[in-house]
Amino acid sequence: MGLKELHCAKFQNLSHSNVKTPEPNAVYLMTEVKARDQQLWVQAQDARRRKRYHEADMNEQKAIIQEKDALIQSLQEQICALKENLPRGRPSLPYDPCRD
């Protein structure tokens, strides 16, 4: 028997015995507390899901930045290698990554 069935059976037994049933206000408050607990649980689940998505997005952005940094480094090395092979009388490049 689940908790809900046990809870319902408890109140059915109370209503069929000489024991006074809970006041409507108490039942209402118990229902409100249960609804509030459910709402908080759903909000917590949503927050955890959003956090996972945010972390995944941040990891993806970090990987993209690392790839671009590696590409920039490679291009700078290629520019330096080309510049070293230029004849001496040629004008210099407008951007010199070798000086960075």
C-alpha positions in Angstrom: 0.0 0.0 0.0 1.5 3.3 -1.0 1.7 6.4 1.1 -1.3 8.0 -0.7 -3.5 4.9 -0.2 -2.4 4.7 3.5 -3.2 8.4 3.9 -6.7 7.9 2.4 -7.3 4.8 4.4 -6.4 6.6 7.6 -8.9 9.4 6.9 -11.6 6.8 5.9 -11.1 5.0 9.2 -11.3 8.2 11.0 -14.6 9.1 9.4 -16.1 5.7 10.2 -15.1 5.7 13.8 -16.0 7.8 16.8 -12.8 9.8 16.3 -13.4 13.4 15.1 -12.3 14.0 11.5 -9.7 16.6 10.8 -11.0 20.1 10.4 -11.4 21.3 6.9 -8.8 24.1 7.4 -6.2 21.5 8.5 -6.9 19.4 5.4 -6.7 22.5 3.2 -3.3 23.4 4.8 -1.9 19.9 4.4 -3.0 20.0 0.7 -1.4 23.4 0.3 1.9 22.2 1.9 2.0 19.2 -0.3 1.3 21.3 -3.4 4.1 23.8 -2.4 6.5 20.9 -1.8 5.8 19.6 -5.3 6.2 23.0 -6.8 9.6 23.5 -5.0 10.7 20.0 -6.2 9.8 20.9 -9.8 11.6 24.2 -9.5 14.7 22.5 -8.1 14.7 20.0 -11.0 14.4 22.8 -13.5 17.3 24.7 -11.9 19.5 21.5 -12.0 18.6 21.0 -15.7 19.4 24.7 -16.5 22.7 24.3 -14.7 23.6 21.2 -16.7 22.8 23.0 -20.0 24.8 26.1 -19.0 27.8 23.9 -18.0 27.6 22.1 -21.4 27.4 25.4 -23.2 30.4 26.8 -21.3 32.4 23.6 -22.1 31.5 23.9 -25.7 32.5 27.6 -25.8 35.8 26.8 -24.1 36.6 24.1 -26.7 35.8 26.5 -29.5 38.1 29.1 -28.0 40.9 26.6 -27.6 40.6 25.5 -31.2 40.7 29.2 -32.4 43.6 29.9 -30.1 45.5 26.9 -31.6 44.6 28.1 -35.1 45.8 31.6 -34.4 49.1 30.3 -33.0 49.6 28.1 -36.1 48.9 31.1 -38.4 51.3 33.3 -36.4 54.0 30.6 -36.7 53.4 30.3 -40.5 53.6 34.1 -40.9 56.9 34.2 -39.0 58.3 31.4 -41.2 57.2 33.2 -44.4 58.7 36.4 -43.1 62.0 34.8 -42.5 62.1 33.6 -46.1 61.3 37.0 -47.6 64.1 38.6 -49.5 65.9 41.4 -47.6 64.8 44.2 -50.0 61.1 43.6 -49.6 58.9 45.8 -47.4 57.9 44.3 -44.1 54.5 42.9 -43.3 52.0 45.4 -41.7 51.5 43.0 -38.8 54.4 41.2 -37.4 53.4 38.3 -35.1 57.0 37.5 -34.5 57.2 40.7 -32.3 54.4 39.5 -30.0 
